[in-house]
Amino acid sequence: MKFAIGYQLPDEDDSTLAIVRDFREHVHEVYFPWLSMPSGRSPMMTPDEAADEGLRACFEGELAEIAATGVKLDLLLNASCYGAAACSRSLVDAVHSVIVRLLETSGLHAVTTMSPIIAEAVKRSFPRLDVRASVNMRLGTVQAMQYVADMFDSFYVQREFNRDITRLMELKAWADANGKRLFLLANSGCLNWCAVQTFHDNLVAHEAEAALNADMGFDAPPQCWRFLMRPENRVFFLRNSWIRPEDLHHYEHLFDVVKLATRMHANPRRVVEAYAGGAYSGNLPDLFEPGHGALFAPRIIDNTRFPADWFQRTSACDKLCHKCGYCDSVMQQVLV
């Protein structure tokens, strides 16, 4: 099993290129947005930064060096909303020009998107690229994948089913029979079945323009933070989709590449090291994106204190959490 890791602009302490070189045997691909274009997270650059030739050259140079190591590149065009441009020729033209530039300068293996317009445009103009469905499309059934099978070559499975091994085996069987590939996101810190996910995804897609809006008067925390900050709700942290590094080997028969959310993470090297090594001794939320470790302070969720039956219990249960007390008992054990 290998990993897809997220690109970050280099700083004085570390860089994605350095992480790739240090963990080359474990890294399959690097995923990245393009300059200030909307994506599934905050823009990598502001419009002013994207116009800075030196910064652009640094970014494109690192991508070329990463590709030179043999690691594949995955372009993220996975914003949930492009506003009035969603079905426009200008959007398709912009996507086309970005892909052409990447193919000329560093190479490109895949494009991950939520947009059927972008997916069809890429598939039509660049048939050799892997067109991949974003995890935020929430494709968790065979039927859902069948709807868009003509648009996508591969799929990120809906993260809420990460601990449903029977469901994942069913999806894998269909994918194998239909010439498709499946990918998994291992370390999402998001709440399962979050009712606010669509709102939040759309908000993030317009974050750059919202920052310029002088009428912005609200700075409320995301719903997961609002919910988990109440002590009686903290057990829900254990009921999410994340997979501990110690348990990832149980998925080797299902996925040959697993995505690690590191594009916005404060310490991506720690995440890659933990999952590549299959073990982590520390505060478990520190491996996730988003991480909610601050909500438990001064206590931590000690990853070494999970019971031996954690994976077996949580991967085979009926997911009727409101009727079960297992996670409540585990929380008492791991919160120290």
N, C-alpha and C positions, 0 to 999 in steps of 0.2 A: 504494500500500500504506500502510495506517495501523496504529496500534499500540493494544493493550490494555495498560494499565499498572496496577500494584498500588497500593492506597492505604496510606499510612502516616500515623499521627497527626503533626501538625506539631511541629517543634521550633524552637529559636531561629534556626536557619540556613536552613531550607527547609520547604516543604510540598508536598503533592501538588497542591493548588490552584494554587500558583505555577508548578509544572512544567507543568500543563495549560495555563495561560494563556500561558506562554512557548513552548510547542510545540503550540499549538492545532491548527494545520493537519495535524499528524501523529498526534494522539491521537483514536482512535475511541471508546474506552470506558475506564472505570476499574473494576477489580474489587476487591472488599473483602469481608471477613468481617463478621459481626454481633457486636459487643461481645465477650463472653467465650464465645460458642458455639464448639464444636469446628470446626476446618476442616483444610485440608491443610497448614497451618503452625502455628507456635505461636500461641496465642490473642492477639488484638490487645490485649485488656484482661484484667486479673484480675477476679474477681467483685466485689471492692471498688471497683475503678475503674469497672466497668460500672454500679455503683449511684451513682456520683458524678454528680449532675445537671449540674454545670458541664462535666465532661468529655464526657458524652453530648451535651450541647447543642453543644459545639464540633464533635464528630464529625458529628452530623446537619446542623449548619449548613454545614460544608464540603461534604458530599455535595450539599446543595441548591444551593450556589454552583457546584459542578462541573457539575451538571445544567443550570444556567442558562446555561452556556457552549455548550450543545448537545452535550456529551459524554454518551454513554450510560453507565448504571450496571449492573454485573453483580454480583449477590449470590452469594458463595461459600458454599455449603452442602456442601462437598466433603470432609468428614472421611471417612476410610476405615472408621471404626467409631464407632457410637453406643452400644455396649454393649447393655445390656438394653433400652434405649429404641429400638433400631433399627427395630422394627416396631410402635411404640406410637402410640396416639392422641395422647398428650401431645407427642410429637415433631412430628407433623403439625400439631397445634394451634399449637405454638410457631412453626413455619415460617409458617403461615397468618397469625398475628398480626404477625410481622416484615414480611412482604410487604405486608400492608395498611398498616402504619405507613409503610413506604417509599413506597408509591404515594400516600399522603396528603401526605407531607412533601417528597419530592424527586423522586419518579418512579422507575421501574425498568424496565430493558429485558430483562434476562436473569437466569437463575438457573443457576449451574454446580454440578453435584452428581455424586457417585459412587453415590448411593443410589437404587435403583429405586423405593423407597417414596416418597421425596421427589419424584422426577421425576414419578411418576404423580399424586401429590397436587397438585403445582403445575400440571401440564397440565390436570387436571380443574377446578381452581378458578380458574386464571388463564390461560385459553387464549391470550391475546394476548402473554404473555411467551415469550421464547425459552428453552426448556429445553435446556441444553447439557451434554453428557457431558464429565466431567473428563478431563484428560490421564492421570490416574492410573488410569483404567479400562483403559488400554493397548489401545485399539481400533486395531488395525493391519491389519485385513483387512476385505474387504467382508462376509464371513460374520459377523464379530463385530458390525459395525454393523447388519446385518439382524436380529440377535437382539433388538436394543433399539430398532429404528427407530420403533416405535409410542410409545416413551417420550420420545424426544429429537428436537428440531428441528435441532440442530447438534452437532458433535463436535470435540473436540480429538484430533488424530491421535496415535498412539503415538509418543513422541519418538524411540525407537530407529530409526524409519524416516525421520527427517529428511533423511538423506543418500542415500536410495533414491528418486531422482526417478521411476523407472519405477513403483515401488509407489505413490507419491503421486499420479501421474497416473491410476492405476487407481482409487484411492479417490475422487479428484475426479470422475471420469467417473460413478461410481455415485451420488455425492452429487448431482451436477447432474441426473441422470436421475430422481432420487427426491425432489427438492425440499428437499434438506438442504444445510447449509453446513459447511465445514471450517475449522478454525483450527489454527494451529501455535504451539508454544512454541519460541522461537528460542534462548534463552540459559540452558538448564538446565545446571548443572555436575555433575549426577548421573552416576554410572557407567551405561553402557549395560548392559542385561540384568542388573541388580544382583539377586543372589539374596536380598538382605536388604531389598529395597524394601518388601515387604508388611509385614514386621515393623516397619520404621521408620515407615511410614505409620500403622500402628495405634498405635505408641508416641506419635507426635505427637498423634494424635486424643485421647489420654488424658493429655496432658502436664500440664494444669492440675490434675487430680485427683492425678496421680502426684507433683506437687510438694508436695502436702499429706501424702503418705504418709511417716510417720516411719521406716518400714522400708526406704526407698530407700537402698541401700548401694553402687550402681554408678554410675559416671560415666565410662563408656567412650566414646571418640569413635565417630562413625558409621563404618560399614564402609568408605566411600570414603576417609576420612582414614586409617584403619588400613592400607588397601591401598596408597594412593598415597604414604604417607610412606616406603615402602621404595624406594630409588633405582632398583632394577631394574624397578619397576612404573610409573614415572612416564610412560612412553610411552603408557600406557593413557589418560592425560588427552586425548591427541589423537584417540582412537578413540571419543569420546563423541558426543552428539547436537547439540552447540552449532553454531551457524552464525555465522561472522564477519560483522560489519556490511558488509564489502566484498562479501560473497557473497549477501546477502539478495535482491538484485534478480533473481537467478535463479529466485526463487519467486513472482514477481509474477503469473504466469499461473495459479498454483495457489491462492493465498490473497490475499484483499483486506485481511484483518486478521490481524496476528501478535501473539501475546502476548509481552511482555517480563516476565520474573520480576524484580520490583522491590519486592514487598511486604515482604521482610525484608532487602533489600539496604542496605548501609551508605551507598551513594551513588547513589540512583536517578536523579538528574539526569544523572550521567555516562553511565549506560546509555542513557537516552532520547536524549541528545545524540549518542552514537556511532551508534546505529542510525538515528536520523532523518537524520544526515549521511552515512551509508553509509561511514564510515571511522573508524578509531581508531588512535592512536599511543600505545602504552603496553603495560602488562602485561596480556595477554589474560584471564587468570583474574579480573581485577578487574571484568569485565563480567558475570560469571556468578553464579548463585545456586543452590547454594552456590558460593563461590569458594575455590579451593585455592591461591591465590598464596603463602600463608605456607609451604607445603610446599617451594617451590622457592627460597625466600630463602637467600642474598642474591642469587640469580640471578632473572631474570624470563623469561617467554615473550613475546618481542618480537613484537607483532602485525604490525609492518612487515616482518618478515623471512620471512614465509611465501612459499613458491615460487609462481610464477605459475600453475602447473598444480594447485594444492591442491584447488580446488573440482572441477575436471574429474576428477581422480584419485579423490577420496574419494566423489563422488556417483555414480560408475559402476563402482566396484570390486566384487568378489564378497564382500567383508566377511569373508573368511577371514584374519583378521589374524595368526593364528599361523603362516601360511605366507608372509607378506609382510614386507618390510623397509622399505616406503616411509615409514611414520610414524616409524620409528627414525631414518632419515636426516633427516627434517624436524625432529625433535626436536633433533638435533645442530646444525641451522641456526638454530632460533629461540630456544633456551635460551642466554641470554647473561648 
